[in-house]
Each structure stands twice: as C-alpha cells, then as structure tokens.
Amino acid sequence: MPSFYRASSGAEIDLLLELPGRRKPWAIEIKRGLAPKVERGFHAACEVVRPERRRVVYGGRERFAIAEGVEAVPLIDPCEEIAAA
C-alpha cells in the first residue's frame, strides 16, 4: 500500500511502500536531478519509520550510495525490486 510520511517537524518521506509479506515499509525519495541528495527531514523521518530499504529515485542511470543505508537508483531498479518482492 503506497502512502507518504510527513511530520509537523518537517520530517518527510515522499513515498512509503508497504509490501505484502514485509514487516517494514520501504522509504523512497524522488528527485529530478542527476545529483540526488537527501535532506535532514528524510533522515529524521526514517528514524521514526525505520524502513527496510531507503532509496532515492533520480533521473540518472547509475546506482550508488549517497548516505549510510541510502542508495540513489534509477527508476527501473525499485520497480524490479518491487516485482521480485
């Protein structure tokens, strides 16, 4: 089930995916540019939500770590991960 998370403190996650058979949701942030960054609000929201996976979908083609436990990925990657889950 897709949803989002936003707290009055400014902590937010663009997309939370609760997948069947998974105990924890996946946190997905969406960025337009080719040099994605996550803001403090994303990290704060993840501390509350405790997602299984933390992904930043962006317009590039490479997959790389942008912070501890957070990967930047092209759109097709999480689509394939979701299909496999």
Secondary structure, 3 states (H helix, E strand, C coil): CEEEEECCCCCEEEEEECCCCCCCCEEEEECCCCCCCCCHHHHHHHHHHCCCEEEEEECCCCCEEEECCEEEEECHHHHHHHHHC
